Amino acid sequence: MRKNIVAGNWKMNLDYEKGVSLFSEIVNMVKDEVVGNQEVIVCTPAIHLSSVGKLAGSVKNVAVGAQNIHQAESGAYTGEISATQVKSTGAAYVILGHSERRAYFGETDELLAQKVEAALKHGLSPIFCIGETKEERESGRFFDVIKSQLEKGVFHLSGEDFTNIVLAYEPVWAIGTGLTATPEQAQEVHAFIRDTIAGKYGEQIAADTTILYGGSANPGNAKELFSQPDIDGGLIGGASLKSRDFVDIVKVFNA
């Protein structure tokens, strides 16, 4: 049975003290206000991982993730962080394939496939991001783009390994632009992703796969987005930097 998840991506924001303070606020609000089985994940810069991991350990359904890993076990890769290092902080997840990593750092699907393998080998669940640019959307090629990203990035996995993947559909044209896919647009793509998974791994694994929406979700539009049958939560950017906004998004799933 698939999970409802709200994951925050702080990106390159917040110094150490501000990050720990924000996470503490989120944890306390989740304890006081959130009911149900939805999982809350906060993906922080590396400087916060160890401290917020300790804070998360005492709270049901709250987990921590990194924003990237290197594909190698260790070595002369100055400035990088490995899956084993991330795992040692208490983190359980890692974002891979975010559109900013693809665009600004040239990460390819082939490289990301290696990072996915490294994460799984060391017990991290990838939040694997896929999605189309504005040009790809307008040209009508977005289904082909998304299918290719799945095939090259994660479809090399066994069915058992694939069950540890969380997918995030992020229309690149709706990230940080103030634009948001309509619930109908988002649902159309989420349904396509689930059908594509079914074609590879079968209906049961497809039904059990969590697929998040990652394009400028906020407290005002989250309820309508998350009510769609194939949208299981969100990968939240800007709104995750405000504890009230982030927790209000999580509360959309309150039973």
C-alpha positions as CSV (number, residue, x, y, z in Angstrom):
1,M,0.0,0.0,0.0
2,R,1.5,3.3,-1.0
3,K,2.3,6.1,1.4
4,N,1.1,9.7,1.5
5,I,4.2,11.8,1.8
6,V,5.0,15.5,2.1
7,A,8.7,16.1,1.6
8,G,10.4,19.5,2.0
9,N,13.4,20.5,0.0
10,W,15.2,23.4,1.6
11,K,17.7,23.7,-1.3
12,M,20.7,25.9,-0.5
13,N,19.0,27.9,2.2
14,L,19.4,28.5,5.9
15,D,22.5,28.6,8.0
16,Y,23.1,26.0,10.7
17,E,21.2,27.6,13.6
18,K,18.2,28.8,11.4
19,G,17.9,25.3,9.9
20,V,17.8,23.5,13.3
21,S,15.3,26.1,14.6
22,L,13.0,25.7,11.6
23,F,13.2,21.9,11.9
24,S,12.4,22.1,15.6
25,E,9.3,24.2,14.9
26,I,8.2,21.7,12.2
27,V,8.6,18.7,14.6
28,N,6.7,20.4,17.4
29,M,3.9,21.4,15.1
30,V,3.7,17.9,13.6
31,K,3.4,16.4,17.1
32,D,0.7,18.8,18.1
33,E,-1.4,19.1,14.9
34,V,-0.9,16.2,12.5
35,V,-3.0,13.1,12.7
36,G,-3.1,10.2,10.3
37,N,-0.3,8.1,8.7
38,Q,1.2,10.6,6.3
39,E,5.0,10.7,6.4
40,V,6.9,14.0,6.7
41,I,10.3,14.2,5.2
42,V,12.6,17.2,5.3
43,C,15.6,17.2,2.9
44,T,18.2,19.6,4.2
45,P,21.6,20.9,3.3
46,A,24.4,18.5,4.5
47,I,25.3,20.8,7.4
48,H,22.0,20.1,9.1
49,L,21.7,16.4,8.6
50,S,23.1,15.1,11.8
51,S,21.4,17.5,14.1
52,V,18.0,17.3,12.5
53,G,18.3,13.5,12.3
54,K,18.6,13.4,16.1
55,L,15.5,15.6,16.4
56,A,13.5,13.5,14.0
57,G,14.3,10.3,15.8
58,S,11.8,10.9,18.5
59,V,8.8,11.7,16.3
60,K,6.6,9.3,14.6
61,N,6.4,9.6,10.8
62,V,9.1,12.3,10.5
63,A,12.2,11.5,8.5
64,V,15.2,13.4,7.2
65,G,16.8,13.3,3.7
66,A,19.7,14.7,1.8
67,Q,19.5,16.6,-1.4
68,N,22.2,14.7,-3.3
69,I,24.9,12.1,-3.1
70,H,27.9,11.1,-5.1
71,Q,27.8,7.8,-6.9
72,A,31.1,6.5,-5.5
73,E,31.6,4.9,-2.2
74,S,34.4,7.2,-1.2
75,G,37.5,8.8,-2.6
76,A,39.1,12.0,-3.9
77,Y,35.9,13.9,-4.7
78,T,36.4,17.1,-2.9
79,G,33.2,18.8,-1.8
80,E,31.0,15.7,-2.4
81,I,29.1,13.5,0.0
82,S,28.6,9.7,-0.2
83,A,25.6,7.5,0.6
84,T,27.4,6.0,3.6
85,Q,28.1,9.5,5.0
86,V,24.5,10.5,4.6
87,K,23.2,7.3,6.1
88,S,25.5,7.7,9.1
89,T,23.6,10.9,10.1
90,G,20.3,9.1,10.5
91,A,18.9,10.2,7.2
92,A,16.6,7.8,5.4
93,Y,16.0,9.5,2.0
94,V,17.9,11.4,-0.7
95,I,16.6,13.5,-3.5
96,L,18.0,12.4,-6.9
97,G,17.5,13.8,-10.3
98,H,16.1,17.2,-9.3
99,S,15.7,19.5,-12.3
100,E,18.2,21.9,-10.8
101,R,20.9,19.2,-10.6
102,R,20.1,18.1,-14.1
103,A,20.2,21.7,-15.5
104,Y,23.0,23.4,-13.4
105,F,25.3,20.4,-12.9
106,G,24.7,18.4,-16.0
107,E,23.5,15.3,-14.3
108,T,22.4,12.7,-16.9
109,D,20.0,9.8,-16.5
110,E,22.9,7.4,-16.8
111,L,24.7,9.1,-13.9
112,L,21.6,9.2,-11.9
113,A,21.1,5.5,-12.4
114,Q,24.5,5.0,-10.7
115,K,23.4,7.3,-7.8
116,V,20.2,5.4,-7.4
117,E,22.2,2.2,-7.0
118,A,24.5,3.8,-4.5
119,A,21.6,5.0,-2.4
120,L,19.8,1.7,-2.3
121,K,23.0,-0.2,-1.5
122,H,23.4,1.8,1.7
123,G,19.8,1.8,2.8
124,L,18.7,5.2,1.5
125,S,15.3,5.6,-0.4
126,P,15.7,7.8,-3.4
127,I,13.1,10.5,-4.1
128,F,13.6,10.3,-7.8
129,C,12.6,13.4,-9.8
130,I,11.3,13.4,-13.3
131,G,9.6,16.1,-15.4
132,E,9.5,18.2,-18.5
133,T,10.7,21.7,-19.4
134,K,8.4,24.4,-20.8
135,E,9.6,23.7,-24.3
136,E,9.0,20.0,-23.9
137,R,5.5,20.6,-22.6
138,E,4.5,23.0,-25.3
139,S,5.9,20.7,-28.1
140,G,3.8,17.8,-26.7
141,R,6.8,15.6,-26.1
142,F,6.4,15.5,-22.3
143,F,5.2,11.9,-22.1
144,D,8.2,10.7,-24.1
145,V,10.6,12.7,-21.9
146,I,9.1,11.4,-18.7
147,K,9.1,7.8,-20.0
148,S,12.8,8.1,-21.0
149,Q,13.8,9.5,-17.6
150,L,12.1,6.5,-15.9
151,E,13.6,3.9,-18.3
152,K,17.1,5.3,-18.0
153,G,17.1,6.3,-14.4
154,V,15.3,3.6,-12.5
155,F,13.8,0.9,-14.7
156,H,17.1,-1.1,-14.6
157,L,16.2,-2.0,-11.0
158,S,14.7,-5.3,-9.9
159,G,11.0,-5.1,-8.9
160,E,12.1,-5.6,-5.2
161,D,14.6,-2.6,-5.4
162,F,12.1,-0.5,-7.2
163,T,9.6,-0.7,-4.3
164,N,12.1,1.5,-2.3
165,I,11.8,4.3,-4.8
166,V,9.6,7.4,-4.3
167,L,8.9,9.3,-7.5
168,A,8.4,13.0,-7.8
169,Y,6.9,14.6,-10.9
170,E,8.2,18.1,-11.1
171,P,7.1,20.1,-14.2
172,V,10.2,22.2,-14.6
173,W,8.2,25.1,-15.9
174,A,6.4,25.3,-12.6
175,I,9.4,25.3,-10.2
176,G,10.1,28.7,-8.6
177,T,8.1,30.4,-11.3
178,G,4.8,30.9,-9.4
179,L,3.2,28.7,-12.1
180,T,1.5,25.5,-11.0
181,A,0.1,22.7,-13.1
182,T,-3.6,22.4,-12.9
183,P,-4.8,19.4,-10.8
184,E,-6.0,17.9,-14.1
185,Q,-2.6,18.4,-15.8
186,A,-0.8,17.0,-12.8
187,Q,-3.2,14.0,-12.5
188,E,-2.8,13.2,-16.2
189,V,1.0,12.9,-15.9
190,H,0.8,11.0,-12.6
191,A,-1.6,8.5,-14.1
192,F,0.8,8.1,-17.1
193,I,3.7,7.5,-14.7
194,R,1.7,4.8,-12.9
195,D,0.7,3.2,-16.1
196,T,4.3,3.2,-17.3
197,I,5.4,1.5,-14.1
198,A,2.7,-1.1,-14.5
199,G,4.0,-1.9,-17.9
200,K,7.4,-2.6,-16.5
201,Y,6.8,-4.1,-13.1
202,G,3.1,-5.0,-13.0
203,E,-0.1,-3.5,-11.6
204,Q,0.6,-4.3,-7.9
205,I,4.0,-2.5,-7.8
206,A,2.5,0.4,-9.7
207,A,-0.4,0.7,-7.3
208,D,2.0,0.7,-4.3
209,T,4.4,3.3,-5.7
210,T,4.2,6.8,-4.1
211,I,4.3,9.6,-6.7
212,L,4.6,13.1,-5.4
213,Y,3.8,16.4,-7.2
214,G,6.7,18.9,-7.1
215,G,5.7,22.1,-8.8
216,S,5.0,25.1,-6.5
217,A,2.5,23.4,-4.2
218,N,1.4,25.6,-1.4
219,P,-1.3,25.6,1.4
220,G,-3.8,27.2,-1.1
221,N,-3.6,24.5,-3.8
222,A,-2.4,21.4,-2.0
223,K,-5.8,20.0,-1.1
224,E,-7.1,20.1,-4.7
225,L,-3.8,18.6,-6.0
226,F,-3.6,15.9,-3.4
227,S,-7.2,14.9,-3.9
228,Q,-6.3,13.5,-7.3
229,P,-6.3,9.7,-7.4
230,D,-2.7,9.3,-8.5
231,I,-1.1,12.2,-6.5
232,D,0.2,10.9,-3.2
233,G,1.6,14.1,-1.7
234,G,4.2,16.7,-2.6
235,L,7.9,17.6,-2.9
236,I,7.7,21.1,-1.5
237,G,10.3,23.9,-2.2
238,G,9.7,27.4,-1.1
239,A,6.8,26.6,1.3
240,S,9.0,24.2,3.2
241,L,11.0,27.1,4.5
242,K,8.0,28.4,6.5
243,S,6.9,26.0,9.3
244,R,3.3,27.1,9.2
245,D,2.9,26.7,5.5
246,F,4.7,23.4,5.4
247,V,2.7,21.9,8.2
248,D,-0.5,23.2,6.8
249,I,0.3,21.3,3.6
250,V,1.0,18.1,5.7
251,K,-2.4,18.6,7.4
252,V,-4.2,18.2,4.1
253,F,-4.0,14.5,4.8
254,N,-5.3,14.7,8.4
255,A,-7.9,12.0,8.8
